[in-house]
């Protein structure tokens, strides 16, 4: 991640692993330049992974989702028809909405400065 690039939003989220156990792990996330980066913590410099958001659709996880049952409050997903989905969860409804709004704007290459994120 370019340290000079502005961060649109950052904070703790839970990410569901893609391995067989699909455990939820708490990670520090930062959205910058239409890309979502995640780390072990806010002071870490080593990126654990990243997700280039253009082309993804951000939506809440619903009880009736066919692809995977997600038993976690405030869970949402980043879906792409050509690659795997990412499952994330916030610790509150307002936080979930804020993250979903920010990620949705990045997914359509919309600068967050032109629209207010609430």
DSSP file (Angstrom, degrees, kcal/mol; ACC not computed):
  #  RESIDUE AA STRUCTURE BP1 BP2  ACC     N-H-->O    O-->H-N    N-H-->O    O-->H-N    TCO  KAPPA ALPHA  PHI   PSI    X-CA   Y-CA   Z-CA
    1    1 A X              0   0    0      0, 0.0     2,-0.6     0, 0.0    32,-0.0   0.000 360.0 360.0 360.0 137.6    0.0    0.0    0.0
    2    2 A X    >   -     0   0    0      1,-0.2     3,-1.3     4,-0.1    31,-0.0  -0.631 360.0-154.0 -72.7 113.8    1.2    3.5   -0.9
    3    3 A X  T 3  S+     0   0    0     -2,-0.6    -1,-0.2     1,-0.3     4,-0.1   0.707  92.8  56.7 -65.5 -17.5    1.7    5.2    2.5
    4    4 A X  T 3  S+     0   0    0      2,-0.1    -1,-0.3    -3,-0.0     2,-0.2   0.660  85.3  97.6 -85.6 -16.4    1.2    8.6    0.9
    5    5 A X  S <  S-     0   0    0     -3,-1.3     2,-0.0     1,-0.1     0, 0.0  -0.510  84.6-107.6 -73.9 138.2   -2.2    7.7   -0.5
    6    6 A X        -     0   0    0     -2,-0.2     2,-0.6     1,-0.1    27,-0.5  -0.349  24.2-130.4 -67.4 145.1   -5.1    8.9    1.7
    7    7 A X        -     0   0    0      1,-0.2    25,-0.2    25,-0.1     3,-0.1  -0.862  13.9-164.9 -95.7 124.2   -7.1    6.3    3.7
    8    8 A X  S    S-     0   0    0     23,-2.8     2,-0.3    -2,-0.6    -1,-0.2   0.909  73.3 -10.5 -74.8 -44.9  -10.9    6.6    3.1
    9    9 A X  E     +A   31   0A   0     22,-0.7    22,-2.8     2,-0.0    -1,-0.3  -0.984  65.6 178.6-154.2 146.1  -11.8    4.5    6.1
   10   10 A X  E     +A   30   0A   0     -2,-0.3     2,-0.3    20,-0.2    20,-0.2  -0.987  22.2 104.6-148.0 156.5  -10.0    2.2    8.5
   11   11 A X  E     -A   29   0A   0     18,-2.2    18,-3.1    -2,-0.3     2,-0.3  -0.932  63.2 -44.9 158.0-178.7  -10.8    0.1   11.5
   12   12 A X  E     +A   28   0A   0     -2,-0.3     2,-0.3    16,-0.2    79,-0.3  -0.614  52.0 161.2 -82.7 133.9  -11.4   -3.4   12.9
   13   13 A X  E     -A   27   0A   0     14,-2.4    14,-3.0    -2,-0.3     2,-0.4  -0.931  37.3-116.8-137.6 163.4  -13.6   -5.9   11.1
   14   14 A X  E     -AB  26  89A   0     75,-3.0    75,-2.0    -2,-0.3     2,-0.4  -0.878  26.7-160.8-100.4 138.1  -13.9   -9.6   11.2
   15   15 A X  E     -AB  25  88A   0     10,-2.7    10,-2.5    -2,-0.4     2,-0.5  -0.976  14.4-133.0-121.2 130.4  -13.0  -11.6    8.1
   16   16 A X  E     -A   24   0A   0     71,-2.6    71,-0.4    -2,-0.4     8,-0.2  -0.692  28.4-120.2 -83.3 129.3  -14.1  -15.1    7.5
   17   17 A X        -     0   0    0      6,-2.9    -1,-0.1    -2,-0.5     7,-0.0  -0.254   5.3-140.3 -65.8 153.8  -11.3  -17.4    6.4
   18   18 A X  S    S+     0   0    0      4,-0.1    -1,-0.1     3,-0.1    -2,-0.0   0.433  72.7 100.0 -94.3  -0.3  -11.5  -19.2    3.1
   19   19 A X  S    S-     0   0    0      4,-0.1     3,-0.5     1,-0.1     0, 0.0  -0.099  96.9 -85.9 -75.6-177.4  -10.1  -22.4    4.5
   20   20 A X  S    S+     0   0    0      1,-0.2    -1,-0.1     2,-0.1    -2,-0.0   0.809 126.8  50.6 -61.4 -32.6  -12.2  -25.4    5.4
   21   21 A X  S    S-     0   0    0      2,-0.0    -1,-0.2     1,-0.0    -3,-0.1   0.776  86.0-155.3 -79.7 -26.1  -12.9  -24.1    9.0
   22   22 A X        +     0   0    0     -3,-0.5     2,-0.1     1,-0.2    -2,-0.1   0.881  24.8 179.5  52.7  44.2  -14.1  -20.7    7.8
   23   23 A X        -     0   0    0     -7,-0.1    -6,-2.9     1,-0.1     2,-0.5  -0.422  29.3-117.8 -74.6 150.7  -13.2  -19.1   11.2
   24   24 A X  E     -A   16   0A   0     -8,-0.2     2,-0.4    -2,-0.1    -8,-0.2  -0.787  32.3-170.7 -90.1 127.7  -13.7  -15.4   11.8
   25   25 A X  E     -A   15   0A   0    -10,-2.5   -10,-2.7    -2,-0.5     2,-0.4  -0.962  23.8-122.5-121.7 137.9  -10.5  -13.5   12.5
   26   26 A X  E     +A   14   0A   0     -2,-0.4     2,-0.3   -12,-0.2   -12,-0.2  -0.650  40.8 172.3 -78.5 126.9  -10.3   -9.9   13.7
   27   27 A X  E     -A   13   0A   0    -14,-3.0   -14,-2.4    -2,-0.4     2,-0.6  -0.942  36.1-117.6-134.8 154.0   -8.2   -7.8   11.3
   28   28 A X  E     -AC  12  39A   0     11,-2.3    11,-2.6    -2,-0.3     2,-0.3  -0.845  36.5-163.2 -91.8 124.2   -7.4   -4.2   10.8
   29   29 A X  E     -AC  11  38A   0    -18,-3.1   -18,-2.2    -2,-0.6     2,-0.4  -0.844  12.9-175.3-112.5 146.2   -8.7   -2.9    7.5
   30   30 A X  E     -AC  10  37A   0      7,-2.2     7,-2.9    -2,-0.3     2,-0.6  -0.985  13.5-150.6-140.1 128.7   -7.8    0.2    5.5
   31   31 A X  E     +AC   9  36A   0    -22,-2.8   -23,-2.8    -2,-0.4   -22,-0.7  -0.888  31.1 153.5-101.0 121.5   -9.5    1.4    2.3
   32   32 A X  E >   - C   0  35A   0      3,-2.6     3,-1.4    -2,-0.6   -25,-0.1  -0.981  61.7  -2.5-150.3 133.7   -7.2    3.3    0.0
   33   33 A X  T 3  S-     0   0    0    -27,-0.5     3,-0.1    -2,-0.3    -1,-0.1   0.901 126.8 -55.9  52.0  49.3   -7.1    3.9   -3.8
   34   34 A X  T 3  S+     0   0    0      1,-0.2    19,-2.2    76,-0.1    20,-0.5   0.667 117.9 109.0  62.0  18.7  -10.1    1.6   -4.4
   35   35 A X  E <   -CD  32  52A   0     -3,-1.4    -3,-2.6    17,-0.2     2,-0.6  -0.988  61.3-143.9-129.6 135.7   -8.3   -1.3   -2.6
   36   36 A X  E     -CD  31  51A   0     15,-2.7    15,-2.1    -2,-0.4     2,-0.3  -0.880  21.3-170.6-100.2 119.1   -9.1   -2.8    0.7
   37   37 A X  E     -CD  30  50A   0     -7,-2.9    -7,-2.2    -2,-0.6     2,-0.4  -0.805   3.3-158.9-106.6 147.7   -6.0   -3.9    2.7
   38   38 A X  E     +CD  29  49A   0     11,-2.3    10,-2.6    -2,-0.3    11,-1.2  -0.988  11.9 173.4-134.9 148.5   -6.0   -5.9    5.9
   39   39 A X  E     -C   28   0A   0    -11,-2.6   -11,-2.3    -2,-0.4     8,-0.1  -0.785  45.9-105.1-137.2 170.5   -3.4   -6.3    8.6
   40   40 A X  S    S-     0   0    0      6,-0.4     2,-0.3    -2,-0.2   -11,-0.1   0.818  99.9 -15.1 -70.0 -31.8   -3.0   -8.0   12.0
   41   41 A X  S >  S-     0   0    0    -13,-0.1     3,-1.1   -14,-0.1    -1,-0.2  -0.971  75.0 -89.9-164.2 171.9   -3.3   -4.5   13.7
   42   42 A X  T 3  S+     0   0    0     -2,-0.3    -1,-0.0     1,-0.3    -2,-0.0   0.733 121.7  49.2 -66.6 -23.3   -3.2   -0.8   13.1
   43   43 A X  T 3  S+     0   0    0      2,-0.0    -1,-0.3    -4,-0.0     2,-0.1   0.545  87.2 109.3 -92.2  -7.6    0.5   -0.5   13.7
   44   44 A X    <   -     0   0    0     -3,-1.1    -5,-0.0     1,-0.1     3,-0.0  -0.414  45.4-171.7 -71.5 141.8    1.5   -3.3   11.3
   45   45 A X        +     0   0    0     -2,-0.1     2,-0.6     2,-0.1    -1,-0.1   0.650  62.3  92.2-101.3 -23.7    3.2   -2.5    8.1
   46   46 A X  S    S-     0   0    0      1,-0.0    -6,-0.4     2,-0.0     2,-0.4  -0.625  73.7-138.8 -78.8 119.4    3.0   -6.0    6.6
   47   47 A X        -     0   0    0     -2,-0.6    -8,-0.2     1,-0.2     3,-0.1  -0.633  12.0-164.9 -77.5 126.9   -0.2   -6.4    4.5
   48   48 A X        -     0   0    0    -10,-2.6     2,-0.3    -2,-0.4    -9,-0.2   0.809  68.5 -32.9 -79.1 -31.5   -1.8   -9.8    5.1
   49   49 A X  E     -D   38   0A   0    -11,-1.2   -11,-2.3     2,-0.0     2,-0.3  -0.978  55.1-145.6-175.4 170.1   -4.0   -9.4    2.0
   50   50 A X  E     -D   37   0A   0     -2,-0.3     2,-0.4   -13,-0.2   -13,-0.2  -0.978   4.1-151.3-149.9 160.8   -5.8   -7.0   -0.2
   51   51 A X  E     -D   36   0A   0    -15,-2.1   -15,-2.7    -2,-0.3     2,-0.7  -0.942  13.7-144.9-139.2 112.1   -8.9   -6.8   -2.4
   52   52 A X  E     -D   35   0A   0     -2,-0.4   -17,-0.2   -17,-0.2   -18,-0.1  -0.702  20.6-158.5 -77.7 114.5   -9.1   -4.6   -5.4
   53   53 A X    >   +     0   0    0    -19,-2.2     3,-2.7    -2,-0.7    -1,-0.1   0.748  52.1 108.1 -79.5 -28.4  -12.8   -3.5   -5.2
   54   54 A X  T 3  S+     0   0    0    -20,-0.5    54,-0.2     1,-0.3    53,-0.1  -0.262  88.4  25.1 -53.9 131.7  -13.8   -2.4   -8.7
   55   55 A X  T 3  S+     0   0    0     52,-1.5    26,-0.3     1,-0.4    -1,-0.3   0.208  99.7 112.7  97.7 -13.7  -16.1   -5.0  -10.2
   56   56 A X    <   -     0   0    0     -3,-2.7     2,-0.4    51,-0.1    -1,-0.4  -0.573  57.9-142.4 -88.0 154.7  -17.3   -6.3   -6.7
   57   57 A X  E     -E   79   0A   0     22,-2.6    22,-3.1    -2,-0.2     2,-0.5  -0.972  11.4-149.6-114.4 132.3  -20.8   -5.9   -5.3
   58   58 A X  E     +E   78   0A   0     -2,-0.4     2,-0.3    20,-0.2    20,-0.2  -0.895  30.5 151.1-104.8 125.6  -21.1   -5.2   -1.6
   59   59 A X  E     -E   77   0A   0     18,-2.2    18,-3.1    -2,-0.5    -2,-0.0  -0.992  45.6 -96.1-150.7 155.9  -24.2   -6.5    0.1
   60   60 A X  E     -E   76   0A   0     -2,-0.3     2,-0.5    16,-0.3    16,-0.3  -0.361  42.0-110.3 -68.8 152.2  -25.4   -7.7    3.5
   61   61 A X        -     0   0    0     14,-2.1     2,-0.3    11,-0.1    14,-0.2  -0.726  38.1-160.1 -81.3 129.4  -25.4  -11.4    4.3
   62   62 A X    >   -     0   0    0     -2,-0.5     3,-2.0     1,-0.1     8,-0.3  -0.803  28.3-116.2-113.3 154.2  -28.9  -12.6    4.6
   63   63 A X  T 3  S+     0   0    0     -2,-0.3    -1,-0.1     1,-0.3    -2,-0.0   0.796 114.0  53.1 -57.7 -30.2  -30.2  -15.8    6.2
   64   64 A X  T 3  S+     0   0    0      5,-0.1    -1,-0.3     2,-0.0     5,-0.1   0.297  73.3 138.6 -92.5  10.6  -31.4  -17.2    2.9
   65   65 A X    <   -     0   0    0     -3,-2.0     5,-0.0     1,-0.2    -4,-0.0  -0.337  42.4-154.1 -58.4 131.7  -28.1  -16.8    1.0
   66   66 A X  S    S+     0   0    0      1,-0.2    -1,-0.2     3,-0.0     3,-0.1   0.816  84.2  57.1 -78.1 -32.0  -27.6  -19.9   -1.1
   67   67 A X  S    S-     0   0    0      1,-0.2     2,-0.3     0, 0.0    -1,-0.2   0.823 120.7  -7.7 -77.1 -29.7  -23.8  -19.8   -1.3
   68   68 A X        -     0   0    0      2,-0.0     2,-0.5     0, 0.0    -1,-0.2  -0.928  60.5-124.4-165.8 136.9  -23.0  -19.9    2.4
   69   69 A X        -     0   0    0     -2,-0.3     2,-0.6    -3,-0.1    -6,-0.1  -0.764  27.6-164.3 -84.2 127.7  -24.7  -19.7    5.7
   70   70 A X        -     0   0    0     -2,-0.5     2,-1.0    -8,-0.3     5,-0.1  -0.946   9.9-171.4-118.1 112.3  -23.2  -16.9    7.8
   71   71 A X        +     0   0    0     -2,-0.6     2,-0.3     2,-0.0    -2,-0.0  -0.580  49.5 105.4-101.4  69.3  -24.1  -16.9   11.5
   72   72 A X    >   -     0   0    0     -2,-1.0     3,-0.8   -11,-0.1   -11,-0.1  -0.979  68.6-117.9-149.0 134.0  -22.6  -13.6   12.5
   73   73 A X  T 3  S+     0   0    0     -2,-0.3    17,-0.1     1,-0.2    19,-0.0  -0.389  96.5  15.0 -68.3 147.1  -24.3  -10.3   13.3
   74   74 A X  T 3  S+     0   0    0      1,-0.2    16,-2.2    15,-0.1     2,-0.3   0.817  89.7 158.7  60.2  35.3  -23.5   -7.3   11.1
   75   75 A X  E <   + F   0  89A   0     -3,-0.8   -14,-2.1    14,-0.2     2,-0.3  -0.656  12.4 168.9 -91.3 145.6  -22.0   -9.5    8.3
   76   76 A X  E     -EF  60  88A   0     12,-3.1    12,-3.1   -16,-0.3     2,-0.3  -0.935  17.3-140.3-146.3 168.5  -21.7   -8.4    4.7
   77   77 A X  E     -EF  59  87A   0    -18,-3.1   -18,-2.2    -2,-0.3     2,-0.6  -0.946  11.9-140.1-137.2 154.3  -19.9   -9.7    1.7
   78   78 A X  E     -EF  58  86A   0      8,-2.6     8,-2.2    -2,-0.3     2,-0.3  -0.968  33.4-168.9-110.2 113.7  -18.0   -8.5   -1.4
   79   79 A X  E     +E   57   0A   0    -22,-3.1   -22,-2.6    -2,-0.6     2,-0.3  -0.810  15.5 176.7-109.5 145.5  -19.1  -10.6   -4.3
   80   80 A X  E >   - F   0  83A   0      3,-0.5     3,-1.0    -2,-0.3   -24,-0.1  -0.984  28.8-138.8-143.6 135.7  -17.6  -10.9   -7.8
   81   81 A X  T 3  S+     0   0    0    -26,-0.3     4,-0.1    -2,-0.3   -25,-0.1   0.726 102.1  45.4 -70.7 -18.6  -18.8  -13.3  -10.5
   82   82 A X  T 3  S+     0   0    0      2,-0.1     2,-0.3    -3,-0.0    -1,-0.2   0.409 118.5  26.6-105.3   2.8  -15.3  -14.3  -11.6
   83   83 A X  E <  S- F   0  80A   0     -3,-1.0    -3,-0.5     1,-0.0     0, 0.0  -0.897  94.9 -62.9-152.0 179.3  -13.6  -14.9   -8.2
   84   84 A X  E     -     0   0A   0     -2,-0.3     2,-0.2    -5,-0.1    -2,-0.1  -0.245  48.7-116.0 -71.1 157.5  -14.3  -15.8   -4.6
   85   85 A X  E     -     0   0A   0     -6,-0.1     2,-0.4    -4,-0.1    -6,-0.2  -0.612  19.5-138.0 -88.4 151.8  -16.5  -13.8   -2.3
   86   86 A X  E     - F   0  78A   0     -8,-2.2    -8,-2.6    -2,-0.2     2,-0.5  -0.944  11.7-152.5-111.3 133.5  -15.1  -12.1    0.8
   87   87 A X  E     + F   0  77A   0    -71,-0.4   -71,-2.6    -2,-0.4     2,-0.3  -0.927  20.9 170.4-111.6 124.6  -17.2  -12.2    4.0
   88   88 A X  E     -BF  15  76A   0    -12,-3.1   -12,-3.1    -2,-0.5     2,-0.3  -0.864  14.1-162.4-129.0 160.1  -16.7   -9.5    6.6
   89   89 A X  E     -BF  14  75A   0    -75,-2.0   -75,-3.0    -2,-0.3   -14,-0.2  -0.992   5.6-152.2-147.2 140.0  -18.5   -8.4    9.8
   90   90 A X        -     0   0    0    -16,-2.2   -77,-0.1    -2,-0.3     3,-0.1  -0.443  26.7-119.6 -97.2 176.3  -18.5   -5.2   11.8
   91   91 A X  S    S+     0   0    0    -79,-0.3     2,-0.3    -2,-0.2   -17,-0.1   0.443  92.0  23.4 -99.3   0.2  -19.2   -4.9   15.5
   92   92 A X  S  > S-     0   0    0    -18,-0.2     4,-2.2     1,-0.1     5,-0.1  -0.984  77.8-112.5-156.0 161.3  -22.3   -2.7   15.1
   93   93 A X  H  > S+     0   0    0     -2,-0.3     4,-2.5     2,-0.2     5,-0.2   0.929 116.1  50.6 -64.0 -46.2  -25.0   -1.8   12.6
   94   94 A X  H  > S+     0   0    0      1,-0.2     4,-2.3     2,-0.2    -1,-0.2   0.906 112.1  48.4 -59.3 -39.3  -23.7    1.8   12.1
   95   95 A X  H  > S+     0   0    0      2,-0.2     4,-2.6     1,-0.2     5,-0.2   0.912 110.2  51.5 -65.7 -41.9  -20.2    0.5   11.5
   96   96 A X  H  X S+     0   0    0     -4,-2.2     4,-2.8     1,-0.2    -2,-0.2   0.926 111.4  47.3 -59.8 -45.5  -21.5   -2.1    9.0
   97   97 A X  H  X S+     0   0    0     -4,-2.5     4,-2.5     2,-0.2    -1,-0.2   0.910 111.5  50.8 -63.8 -42.8  -23.4    0.6    7.1
   98   98 A X  H  X S+     0   0    0     -4,-2.3     4,-2.2    -5,-0.2    -2,-0.2   0.928 113.8  44.2 -61.5 -45.8  -20.4    2.9    7.0
   99   99 A X  H  X S+     0   0    0     -4,-2.6     4,-2.8     2,-0.2     5,-0.3   0.924 112.8  51.0 -65.1 -44.6  -18.1    0.2    5.7
  100  100 A X  H  X S+     0   0    0     -4,-2.8     4,-2.3    -5,-0.2    -2,-0.2   0.904 111.2  48.8 -61.5 -40.9  -20.6   -1.0    3.2
  101  101 A X  H  X S+     0   0    0     -4,-2.5     4,-2.1    -5,-0.2    -1,-0.2   0.942 113.5  45.9 -62.6 -48.0  -21.1    2.5    1.8
  102  102 A X  H  X S+     0   0    0     -4,-2.2     4,-2.0     1,-0.2    -2,-0.2   0.917 115.6  45.5 -62.9 -44.5  -17.4    3.2    1.6
  103  103 A X  H  X S+     0   0    0     -4,-2.8     4,-2.2     1,-0.2    -1,-0.2   0.870 110.4  54.4 -68.5 -36.5  -16.7   -0.2   -0.1
  104  104 A X  H  X S+     0   0    0     -4,-2.3     4,-1.0    -5,-0.3    -1,-0.2   0.903 108.4  49.2 -63.7 -41.0  -19.6    0.2   -2.5
  105  105 A X  H ><>S+     0   0    0     -4,-2.1     5,-3.2     1,-0.2     3,-0.6   0.920 112.0  48.3 -63.8 -43.6  -18.3    3.6   -3.7
  106  106 A X  H ><5S+     0   0    0     -4,-2.0     3,-1.6     1,-0.2    -2,-0.2   0.866 105.3  59.8 -64.1 -35.3  -14.8    2.1   -4.2
  107  107 A X  H 3<5S+     0   0    0     -4,-2.2   -52,-1.5     1,-0.3    -1,-0.2   0.774 110.3  41.1 -66.1 -26.0  -16.3   -0.8   -6.1
  108  108 A X  T <<5S-     0   0    0     -4,-1.0    -1,-0.3    -3,-0.6    -2,-0.2   0.154 118.0-111.2-106.2  18.3  -17.8    1.6   -8.7
  109  109 A X  T < 5 +     0   0    0     -3,-1.6     2,-0.5     1,-0.2    -3,-0.2   0.833  65.5 153.4  57.7  36.6  -14.7    3.8   -8.8
  110  110 A X      < -     0   0    0     -5,-3.2     2,-0.4    -6,-0.2    -1,-0.2  -0.842  47.3-123.6 -98.0 129.3  -16.5    6.6   -7.1
  111  111 A X    >>  -     0   0    0     -2,-0.5     3,-1.4     1,-0.2     4,-0.5  -0.571  13.1-141.8 -71.6 127.6  -14.4    9.1   -5.1
  112  112 A X  G >4 S+     0   0    0     -2,-0.4     3,-0.5     1,-0.3    -1,-0.2   0.707  96.3  68.4 -65.9 -19.1  -15.8    9.2   -1.5
  113  113 A X  G 34 S+     0   0    0      1,-0.2    -1,-0.3     3,-0.1    -2,-0.0   0.780  94.6  56.4 -70.4 -25.1  -15.1   12.9   -1.3
  114  114 A X  G <4 S+     0   0    0     -3,-1.4     2,-0.4     1,-0.1    -1,-0.2   0.692 113.7  39.7 -81.7 -17.0  -17.8   13.6   -3.9
  115  115 A X  S << S-     0   0    0     -3,-0.5     2,-0.4    -4,-0.5    -1,-0.1  -0.972  88.5-116.2-128.9 146.0  -20.5   11.8   -1.8
  116  116 A X        -     0   0    0     -2,-0.4     2,-0.6     2,-0.0    -3,-0.1  -0.656  20.8-148.1 -84.0 135.6  -20.9   11.9    2.0
  117  117 A X              0   0    0     -2,-0.4   -19,-0.1     1,-0.1   -18,-0.0  -0.906 360.0 360.0-102.6 116.5  -20.4    8.6    3.8
  118  118 A X              0   0    0     -2,-0.6   -20,-0.2   -21,-0.1    -1,-0.1   0.363 360.0 360.0-125.5 360.0  -22.7    8.4    6.9
